[in-house]
Amino acid sequence: MRPLPRFRVHRPESLEEALELLATLEKAKPIAGGTDLIPLMREVKVDVKHLIDLSRIEELNFIREEGGYIRIGATTTLSDLVESELIASKAPALWEAAASMGSPQIRNRGTIGGNLCNASPAADLGPPLLALEAEAEIRSLDESRCIPIGEVFAGPKVNSLAEDELLTEVRFKTPPQGAGSAFEKIGRRKAVTLALVNAAAYIEVEDKTCRVARLALGAVADRPMRLGEAEEMLRGKELSEELIEEVSALCSKLVRPIDDIRASAWYRREMSRVLSRRVLLKAWRRCKA
Ligand SMILES: Cc1cc2nc3c(=O)[nH]c(=O)nc-3n(C[C@H](O)[C@H](O)[C@H](O)COP(=O)(O)OP(=O)(O)OC[C@H]3O[C@@H](n4cnc5c(N)ncnc54)[C@H](O)[C@@H]3O)c2cc1C
């Protein structure tokens, strides 16, 4: 195995201290679980002299419901998400995505902030957070801003944050009683696998009519994407298996996949149809429950 290049680790205990280090040190990078970053450093794909370890900053590690929002701190691990009753009951799409990721060891280390900031087009938390219309809180020493979750992704493995910024929190409106959401993924095997395609849906139904429909797919473009045209076809309609079948067929035309070593663009289009259908049906059935 290739040795890691030399670097220094800094272990701030407060957000302020971490932001100060990022603003002053050259070639500094935040590290949370390190499950994405350390392999990249080993392959010498990133040039880092200082690692700012976020794992001791208690104010970044929380899951709570407050003021009509579910708020999740950036260093919340995937295991924390899976163990959260709140996430399981209110945002099953996010719960299913976290539960599908890596192995127990990866879920114990990997964080929500790291998954988003790594900005992989296949990041499993991308589609559920897009379907939940989540926002990300971004902080630097002098500024705090809030952006839609999709805007964290700037391109394959490139996030939109400046070098002195940290993602501190992800939040979304608490889904109302009766809303349904679901996540599905297809990989090359059942566990410890990156998605060839992943998908999430969120649905609210009132008097049999679909009031809100959101659908997002991953690994089918340079970043996770919402499928607005498909959502439009569902809104204001009485849901049926036939309508969902029709909408799913459209999804395979809306995506922009590429051929790569893991799957062909053709296969990803086909699976976009299959997964869209599965998540829409599952989210709809959960609405009725
Ligand atoms: C064996 C294995 C299996 C995996 N399986 C999956 C899977 O099934 N699905 C999936 O989506 N991913 C998978 N991954 C990828 C990875 O585990 C996840 O993306 C994980 O959530 C990354 O979190 P982390 O805390 O380890 O990120 P890190 O490696 O610590 O960081 C990743 C990137 O984000 C930056 N960063 C981290 N936190 C912040 C922050 N708060 N603000 C700003 N920048 C930040 C870092 O500088 C780095 O660039 C797998 C990885 C491995 C090694």
The ligand as an SDF file (V2000), in Angstrom:
LIG
                    3D

 53 58  0  0  0  0  0  0  0  0999 V2000
  -15.2280    0.8940    2.0080 C   0  0  0  0  0  0  0  0  0  0  0  0
  -16.0060    2.1620    1.7590 C   0  0  0  0  0  0  0  0  0  0  0  0
  -17.3670    2.0600    1.5040 C   0  0  0  0  0  0  0  0  0  0  0  0
  -18.1070    3.2350    1.2570 C   0  0  0  0  0  0  0  0  0  0  0  0
  -19.4620    3.1200    0.9800 N   0  0  0  0  0  0  0  0  0  0  0  0
  -20.1620    4.2080    0.6620 C   0  0  0  0  0  0  0  0  0  0  0  0
  -21.5420    4.1010    0.2860 C   0  0  0  0  0  0  0  0  0  0  0  0
  -22.1420    3.0200    0.2920 O   0  0  0  0  0  0  0  0  0  0  0  0
  -22.1950    5.2420   -0.0950 N   0  0  0  0  0  0  0  0  0  0  0  0
  -21.5750    6.4660   -0.1050 C   0  0  0  0  0  0  0  0  0  0  0  0
  -22.2240    7.4650   -0.4510 O   0  0  0  0  0  0  0  0  0  0  0  0
  -20.2800    6.6000    0.2790 N   0  0  0  0  0  0  0  0  0  0  0  0
  -19.5620    5.5040    0.6420 C   0  0  0  0  0  0  0  0  0  0  0  0
  -18.2500    5.6430    1.0020 N   0  0  0  0  0  0  0  0  0  0  0  0
  -17.6390    6.9780    1.0350 C   0  0  0  0  0  0  0  0  0  0  0  0
  -17.5740    7.6200    2.4410 C   0  0  0  0  0  0  0  0  0  0  0  0
  -17.5230    6.6540    3.4610 O   0  0  0  0  0  0  0  0  0  0  0  0
  -18.7780    8.5540    2.7080 C   0  0  0  0  0  0  0  0  0  0  0  0
  -18.8600    9.5060    1.6880 O   0  0  0  0  0  0  0  0  0  0  0  0
  -18.6540    9.2490    4.0810 C   0  0  0  0  0  0  0  0  0  0  0  0
  -19.8970    9.7910    4.4440 O   0  0  0  0  0  0  0  0  0  0  0  0
  -17.5960   10.3570    4.0690 C   0  0  0  0  0  0  0  0  0  0  0  0
  -17.5900   10.9790    5.3380 O   0  0  0  0  0  0  0  0  0  0  0  0
  -16.2300   11.2710    6.1160 P   0  0  0  0  0  0  0  0  0  0  0  0
  -16.6130   11.9450    7.3710 O   0  0  0  0  0  0  0  0  0  0  0  0
  -15.4150   10.0240    6.2300 O   0  0  0  0  0  0  0  0  0  0  0  0
  -15.5340   12.2810    5.0990 O   0  0  0  0  0  0  0  0  0  0  0  0
  -13.9810   12.7270    5.0650 P   0  0  0  0  0  0  0  0  0  0  0  0
  -13.1960   11.6860    4.3330 O   0  0  0  0  0  0  0  0  0  0  0  0
  -13.5100   13.1260    6.4080 O   0  0  0  0  0  0  0  0  0  0  0  0
  -14.1120   14.0310    4.1590 O   0  0  0  0  0  0  0  0  0  0  0  0
  -14.5440   13.9650    2.8140 C   0  0  0  0  0  0  0  0  0  0  0  0
  -14.3560   15.3530    2.1680 C   0  0  0  0  0  0  0  0  0  0  0  0
  -15.2220   16.3010    2.7660 O   0  0  0  0  0  0  0  0  0  0  0  0
  -14.4800   17.3610    3.3960 C   0  0  0  0  0  0  0  0  0  0  0  0
  -15.2040   17.6320    4.6330 N   0  0  0  0  0  0  0  0  0  0  0  0
  -15.5570   16.7570    5.5980 C   0  0  0  0  0  0  0  0  0  0  0  0
  -16.3430   17.3480    6.5080 N   0  0  0  0  0  0  0  0  0  0  0  0
  -16.4830   18.6410    6.1230 C   0  0  0  0  0  0  0  0  0  0  0  0
  -17.1870   19.7750    6.6460 C   0  0  0  0  0  0  0  0  0  0  0  0
  -17.9460   19.6770    7.7460 N   0  0  0  0  0  0  0  0  0  0  0  0
  -17.1080   20.9530    5.9870 N   0  0  0  0  0  0  0  0  0  0  0  0
  -16.3530   21.0630    4.8550 C   0  0  0  0  0  0  0  0  0  0  0  0
  -15.6770   20.0290    4.2990 N   0  0  0  0  0  0  0  0  0  0  0  0
  -15.7420   18.8340    4.9230 C   0  0  0  0  0  0  0  0  0  0  0  0
  -13.0550   16.8280    3.5650 C   0  0  0  0  0  0  0  0  0  0  0  0
  -12.0880   17.8800    3.5280 O   0  0  0  0  0  0  0  0  0  0  0  0
  -12.9390   15.9200    2.3430 C   0  0  0  0  0  0  0  0  0  0  0  0
  -12.6580   16.6900    1.2010 O   0  0  0  0  0  0  0  0  0  0  0  0
  -17.4720    4.4920    1.2760 C   0  0  0  0  0  0  0  0  0  0  0  0
  -16.0970    4.5940    1.5610 C   0  0  0  0  0  0  0  0  0  0  0  0
  -15.3670    3.4390    1.8010 C   0  0  0  0  0  0  0  0  0  0  0  0
  -13.8940    3.5720    2.0960 C   0  0  0  0  0  0  0  0  0  0  0  0
  1  2  1  0
  2  3  1  0
  2 52  2  0
  3  4  2  0
  4  5  1  0
  4 50  1  0
  5  6  2  0
  6  7  1  0
  6 13  1  0
  7  8  2  0
  7  9  1  0
  9 10  1  0
 10 11  2  0
 10 12  1  0
 12 13  2  0
 13 14  1  0
 14 15  1  0
 14 50  1  0
 15 16  1  0
 16 17  1  0
 16 18  1  0
 18 19  1  0
 18 20  1  0
 20 21  1  0
 20 22  1  0
 22 23  1  0
 23 24  1  0
 24 25  2  0
 24 26  1  0
 24 27  1  0
 27 28  1  0
 28 29  2  0
 28 30  1  0
 28 31  1  0
 31 32  1  0
 32 33  1  0
 33 34  1  0
 33 48  1  0
 34 35  1  0
 35 36  1  0
 35 46  1  0
 36 37  1  0
 36 45  1  0
 37 38  2  0
 38 39  1  0
 39 40  1  0
 39 45  2  0
 40 41  1  0
 40 42  2  0
 42 43  1  0
 43 44  2  0
 44 45  1  0
 46 47  1  0
 46 48  1  0
 48 49  1  0
 50 51  2  0
 51 52  1  0
 52 53  1  0
M  END
$$$$
